[in-house]
Amino acid sequence: MDDDAKGVRRTGLGMMLLFWLLMLSIGSWWFHGYLEQRRNPNAHLVHAVEGSEDVLLQRNAAGHFVATGRINGEPVEFLLDTGATYLAVSTDLAERLGLERGRPAYFHTANGRVEGYLTHLDRVSLGGLSVQNVRGSINPGMSGETALLGMSFLNRFDIEIRGSQMVLRPPARQ
């Protein structure tokens, strides 16, 4: 084989390698997006305009209602928990959001009784729904960046669950 043929062959192999690396990168990017959509199908709610009416949530692949909203203007992923009294955050998330620890308190969780702190959240929003002055808790036993969105927020809305959907709507005016 002469030098020109070897150069063409090397260029062809390089182009094929580049093609497959590009395909693997695109496939990985797409698959990551697919998995993220299955984990949090309601991530788009963080961009909703305040004042819109009902918020429609879809269950994720694990059967939970997970959505991205905001605490004091900062984006936060919520796990909606109608069994939780307060909006509960981990110590790390509380520090990131600049939440102040209030008085110590004991909480009954799925993992037993834990000591944490009460806190106050100026504004919590999910979709177009927004609430001011929400009671919360800082739970040192929690980890990660996901907050439990409990009844201190949810009880201000009418909640309807049907199959794989939850609808939050402002209470009916009487």
Secondary structure, 3 states (H helix, E strand, C coil): CCHHHHHHHHHHHHHHHHHHHHHHHHHHHHHHHHHHHHHCCEHHHHHCCCCCCCEEEECCCCCCCEEEEEECCEEEEEEECCCCCCEEECHHHHHHHCCCCCCEEEEEECCEEEEEEEEEEEEEEECCEEEEEEEEEECCCCCCCEEEECHHHHCCCEEEEECCEEEEECCCCC
